[in-house]
Amino acid sequence: MKRGTPQSFTGGASAVLDAAQDEARALGYGWVSTEHLLLGLIREADGLVAEVLRSLGIGAEGARVQVQNVCGRGIQPPDSGRLPLTSLCRQVLELAADQARRSRGPGWCPARSRPGSRPARSRSRSEPARR
């Protein structure tokens, strides 16, 4: 199984990707791109992204309208089954998976993270210990 692929994600990350698939289809796209991923993160109501955006007065519907204003509606009817990920979306997911492994281990889901819950930064061998 390749790192950063949908099969390697935790339940929370898989739910975000499923929501992104739904958002892409609803907007008439036959693929999932980063804007659909953002909408999927926002739909995860208990996730950090949704919490931050709600605090700024931005909800799922408002974000969807803005994505549609910027990107337009797709012209390709949605396929049945899983939609392919754009190369940029795949790259973002791979970077997120790598970051999760480095900072929290394999079970951490960034969409469910809370403010102030960052792990202590590990220092490199060349950095002096702080006292």
JONOR-V231330 format. One record per helix or strand. SS is the DSSP state (helix for helix, strand for strand). FROM is the first residue (numbers start at 0). LEN is the number of residues. If there is no record, write none. Layout:
ss->{SS | SS}
from->{FROM | FROM}
len->{LEN | LEN}
//
This chain:
ss->{helix | helix | strand | helix | helix | helix | strand | helix | helix}
from->{5 | 10 | 30 | 33 | 47 | 59 | 83 | 86 | 109}
len->{3 | 16 | 2 | 10 | 8 | 12 | 2 | 17 | 3}
//
